[in-house]
Amino acid sequence: EKLQHIVVIRNGHLFRVQILDNNDQPLSVSAITQQLQKVVAGSQTPNPHPVGIVSSDGRDKWANVYTTLKKDNQNAKSLETVEKALFVVCLDKASDPPLGYTEKDEQSRQALHGGGSKVNSCNRWFDKTIQVEIHKLFKHL
């Protein structure tokens, strides 16, 4: 199977976004933009059950959750979509550094783990090798 898509995660919602055509050529900017607009429109509110966050758990616990999810056909297809994605794009919300942290500290927290479940960690899939985070970094800017 050809790898022609990425996964975009916003507010804990996962979306498959096609970026290559059947000849492995990049889709047009407008075609990708249309898909990203659908992602934004379909993820205005936080997902109450953001499955990506469980990929941050201990390996044994995550393996058990993964095995359970794989038993359901729809979940298995969703997991396969993530696994076969070229990479993940995390569309994050703005975040200010916690008290006592600098803006550079917050940049590091976001890059490493998304700042926790109340910030952007629900937009991560920790088993993916490449995750690109896109966000307005600080609320006060």
Residue frames as qw, qx, qy, qz and C-alpha x, y, z in Angstrom:
[[0.000, 0.889, 0.458, 0.000, 0.00, 0.00, 0.00],
 [0.392, 0.507, -0.016, 0.767, 1.23, 3.46, -0.91],
 [0.333, -0.559, -0.428, 0.627, 1.84, 5.98, 1.83],
 [0.191, 0.475, 0.381, 0.770, 0.01, 9.08, 0.62],
 [0.349, -0.798, -0.307, -0.383, -1.52, 10.67, 3.67],
 [0.179, 0.272, -0.575, 0.751, -0.72, 12.41, 6.92],
 [0.383, -0.637, -0.666, 0.065, -2.74, 12.56, 10.12],
 [0.013, 0.474, -0.135, 0.870, -3.71, 15.95, 11.49],
 [0.426, -0.486, -0.712, 0.274, -4.73, 16.17, 15.14],
 [0.050, -0.384, 0.073, -0.919, -6.62, 19.17, 16.53],
 [0.540, -0.335, 0.267, -0.725, -8.42, 19.38, 19.88],
 [0.478, -0.186, 0.830, -0.220, -7.87, 15.63, 20.26],
 [0.797, 0.459, 0.259, -0.295, -9.66, 14.80, 16.96],
 [0.437, -0.308, 0.689, 0.489, -7.71, 12.79, 14.37],
 [0.629, 0.669, 0.097, -0.383, -8.12, 13.38, 10.63],
 [0.702, 0.045, 0.533, 0.470, -6.67, 11.63, 7.59],
 [0.254, 0.854, -0.069, -0.449, -5.40, 14.20, 5.07],
 [0.835, 0.330, 0.305, 0.318, -4.35, 13.07, 1.61],
 [0.131, -0.840, 0.225, 0.477, -1.20, 14.90, 0.46],
 [0.115, -0.353, 0.763, 0.529, -0.06, 12.77, -2.51],
 [0.744, 0.296, -0.109, -0.589, -2.04, 11.63, -5.56],
 [0.969, 0.027, 0.232, -0.077, -2.04, 8.10, -7.01],
 [0.751, 0.542, -0.171, 0.337, 1.21, 8.88, -8.85],
 [0.691, -0.431, -0.228, 0.533, 2.86, 9.93, -5.56],
 [0.272, 0.416, 0.086, 0.863, 2.86, 13.56, -6.66],
 [0.063, -0.268, -0.520, 0.808, 1.98, 16.28, -4.13],
 [0.107, 0.755, 0.642, 0.078, -1.60, 17.52, -4.24],
 [0.183, 0.637, 0.100, 0.742, -2.10, 21.20, -4.97],
 [0.108, 0.052, -0.501, 0.857, -1.90, 23.71, -2.17],
 [0.498, -0.138, -0.044, -0.855, -5.60, 24.47, -2.64],
 [0.766, -0.135, -0.578, -0.247, -6.55, 20.77, -2.39],
 [0.527, -0.088, -0.662, 0.525, -4.60, 20.40, 0.86],
 [0.084, -0.109, 0.265, -0.954, -5.96, 23.72, 2.16],
 [0.633, -0.222, -0.317, -0.670, -9.54, 22.53, 1.56],
 [0.747, -0.189, -0.633, 0.079, -8.86, 19.41, 3.61],
 [0.355, -0.019, -0.524, 0.774, -7.28, 21.44, 6.42],
 [0.323, -0.210, 0.015, -0.923, -10.30, 23.76, 6.46],
 [0.761, -0.260, -0.463, -0.372, -12.49, 20.68, 6.99],
 [0.613, -0.081, -0.629, 0.472, -10.20, 19.60, 9.83],
 [0.053, 0.081, -0.340, 0.935, -10.58, 22.97, 11.55],
 [0.536, -0.211, -0.189, -0.795, -14.36, 23.02, 10.99],
 [0.816, -0.196, -0.501, -0.210, -14.70, 19.49, 12.37],
 [0.683, -0.156, -0.518, 0.491, -12.64, 20.05, 15.50],
 [0.080, -0.702, 0.023, -0.707, -13.89, 23.29, 17.05],
 [0.645, -0.614, 0.211, -0.403, -14.53, 21.69, 20.43],
 [0.100, -0.505, 0.849, -0.120, -12.26, 19.32, 22.37],
 [0.697, -0.015, -0.676, -0.239, -12.76, 15.61, 21.84],
 [0.654, -0.577, 0.248, -0.422, -14.01, 14.21, 25.17],
 [0.918, -0.204, 0.333, 0.073, -12.12, 10.96, 24.48],
 [0.366, 0.820, -0.418, -0.138, -8.80, 11.89, 22.81],
 [0.996, -0.056, 0.026, 0.061, -7.27, 8.48, 22.14],
 [0.590, 0.621, -0.315, 0.410, -3.83, 9.89, 21.25],
 [0.294, -0.749, 0.399, -0.440, -3.20, 10.79, 24.87],
 [0.916, -0.303, 0.238, -0.110, -3.07, 7.11, 25.87],
 [0.837, 0.423, -0.169, 0.304, -0.03, 6.67, 23.61],
 [0.083, 0.740, -0.425, 0.514, 1.86, 8.67, 26.28],
 [0.797, -0.500, 0.186, -0.284, 1.17, 6.08, 28.98],
 [0.441, -0.493, 0.746, 0.072, 3.58, 3.43, 30.15],
 [0.299, 0.325, -0.760, -0.476, 4.41, 0.96, 27.40],
 [0.013, -0.131, -0.987, 0.092, 2.66, -2.01, 29.06],
 [0.273, 0.515, 0.549, -0.600, -0.51, -0.03, 29.75],
 [0.370, 0.551, -0.268, -0.698, -0.53, 1.45, 26.24],
 [0.162, 0.187, -0.917, -0.314, 0.00, -2.03, 24.77],
 [0.129, 0.326, 0.894, -0.278, -3.07, -3.29, 26.64],
 [0.337, 0.620, 0.244, -0.665, -5.20, -0.35, 25.46],
 [0.253, 0.477, -0.589, -0.601, -3.89, -0.79, 21.91],
 [0.028, -0.008, -0.992, -0.123, -4.78, -4.49, 21.93],
 [0.225, 0.500, 0.713, -0.437, -8.28, -3.70, 23.17],
 [0.317, 0.633, -0.056, -0.704, -8.78, -0.98, 20.54],
 [0.138, 0.346, -0.786, -0.494, -7.59, -3.32, 17.75],
 [0.226, 0.209, 0.944, -0.115, -10.42, -5.76, 18.54],
 [0.387, 0.704, 0.411, -0.431, -12.98, -3.32, 17.12],
 [0.640, 0.407, 0.454, 0.467, -12.92, -3.07, 13.29],
 [0.158, 0.939, 0.150, 0.264, -13.43, 0.70, 13.15],
 [0.450, -0.842, 0.270, 0.125, -10.77, 1.31, 15.80],
 [0.770, -0.131, 0.468, 0.415, -8.40, -1.05, 13.97],
 [0.512, 0.656, 0.334, 0.442, -8.87, 0.95, 10.74],
 [0.104, -0.984, 0.018, -0.145, -8.26, 4.20, 12.60],
 [0.639, -0.624, 0.372, 0.252, -5.09, 2.87, 14.21],
 [0.735, 0.185, 0.456, 0.466, -3.87, 1.66, 10.82],
 [0.295, 0.885, 0.195, 0.303, -4.50, 5.13, 9.36],
 [0.314, -0.918, 0.242, 0.011, -2.24, 6.64, 12.03],
 [0.754, -0.349, 0.472, 0.295, 0.40, 3.94, 11.70],
 [0.660, 0.331, 0.479, 0.475, 0.60, 4.28, 7.90],
 [0.122, 0.985, 0.112, -0.044, 0.62, 8.09, 7.91],
 [0.624, 0.537, -0.196, 0.532, 3.76, 9.71, 6.58],
 [0.275, 0.066, -0.495, 0.821, 3.79, 11.90, 9.70],
 [0.201, -0.730, -0.637, 0.147, 1.49, 13.68, 12.15],
 [0.110, 0.433, 0.001, 0.895, 0.67, 17.38, 12.16],
 [0.296, -0.536, -0.663, 0.430, -0.46, 18.75, 15.54],
 [0.002, -0.612, -0.211, -0.762, -2.60, 21.88, 15.27],
 [0.439, -0.318, -0.631, 0.555, -2.22, 23.22, 18.79],
 [0.170, -0.919, -0.302, -0.189, -3.95, 25.91, 20.77],
 [0.192, 0.715, -0.333, 0.584, -1.98, 28.79, 22.25],
 [0.770, -0.499, -0.353, 0.184, -0.39, 28.31, 25.66],
 [0.043, -0.880, 0.307, -0.359, 1.37, 30.59, 28.10],
 [0.494, 0.244, -0.738, 0.389, 4.26, 29.34, 30.23],
 [0.633, -0.622, -0.460, 0.030, 3.26, 28.24, 33.73],
 [0.297, -0.931, 0.154, -0.147, 4.36, 30.46, 36.61],
 [0.593, -0.621, 0.475, 0.193, 8.11, 30.29, 36.99],
 [0.725, 0.161, 0.540, 0.397, 8.75, 29.11, 33.42],
 [0.020, -0.512, 0.294, 0.807, 10.14, 31.15, 30.54],
 [0.693, 0.522, -0.050, -0.494, 8.78, 31.32, 27.00],
 [0.371, 0.499, -0.772, -0.129, 11.69, 29.08, 25.91],
 [0.254, -0.096, 0.901, -0.338, 10.67, 26.58, 28.63],
 [0.642, 0.375, 0.411, -0.528, 7.14, 26.56, 27.22],
 [0.580, 0.575, -0.438, -0.376, 8.43, 26.02, 23.70],
 [0.142, 0.353, -0.922, 0.073, 10.35, 23.00, 24.97],
 [0.427, 0.099, 0.759, -0.481, 7.35, 21.64, 26.90],
 [0.687, 0.486, 0.084, -0.533, 5.19, 21.93, 23.79],
 [0.494, 0.550, -0.632, -0.231, 7.80, 20.24, 21.59],
 [0.011, 0.280, -0.937, 0.210, 8.43, 17.40, 24.05],
 [0.005, -0.261, -0.952, 0.159, 4.92, 16.50, 25.16],
 [0.136, -0.559, -0.563, -0.593, 2.37, 19.23, 24.42],
 [0.113, -0.390, 0.296, -0.864, 2.22, 20.68, 27.93],
 [0.195, 0.074, 0.841, -0.499, -0.09, 18.10, 29.49],
 [0.106, 0.431, 0.880, 0.169, -3.65, 16.89, 28.98],
 [0.057, 0.808, 0.431, -0.398, -5.17, 20.32, 29.68],
 [0.021, 0.694, -0.310, -0.650, -2.99, 21.95, 27.00],
 [0.585, 0.552, -0.380, -0.457, -1.91, 20.12, 23.82],
 [0.247, -0.319, 0.915, 0.014, -0.85, 16.58, 24.77],
 [0.657, 0.353, 0.600, -0.288, -4.18, 15.34, 23.37],
 [0.584, 0.755, -0.123, -0.271, -2.85, 16.40, 19.94],
 [0.003, -0.627, 0.771, 0.113, 0.09, 14.01, 20.06],
 [0.986, 0.052, -0.088, -0.129, 0.59, 10.45, 18.92],
 [0.371, -0.783, 0.497, 0.041, 3.70, 9.53, 20.84],
 [0.798, -0.060, 0.565, 0.204, 4.47, 6.42, 18.77],
 [0.625, 0.750, 0.149, 0.158, 4.90, 8.43, 15.55],
 [0.708, -0.092, 0.040, 0.699, 8.50, 9.24, 14.70],
 [0.189, 0.136, 0.149, 0.961, 7.73, 12.60, 13.09],
 [0.069, -0.791, -0.596, 0.120, 5.22, 15.04, 14.56],
 [0.249, 0.305, 0.095, 0.914, 5.10, 18.63, 13.39],
 [0.147, -0.658, -0.594, 0.438, 3.56, 21.06, 15.87],
 [0.124, 0.416, 0.278, 0.857, 1.88, 24.17, 14.52],
 [0.315, -0.745, -0.566, 0.161, 0.51, 26.73, 16.95],
 [0.001, -0.810, 0.104, -0.576, 0.38, 30.28, 18.06],
 [0.549, 0.089, -0.691, 0.462, 2.70, 29.81, 20.99],
 [0.169, -0.188, -0.589, 0.768, 1.51, 32.31, 23.58],
 [0.003, -0.730, -0.683, -0.011, -2.02, 33.45, 24.40],
 [0.185, -0.803, -0.185, 0.535, -0.85, 36.94, 25.34],
 [0.275, -0.247, 0.466, 0.804, 0.68, 37.71, 21.89]]
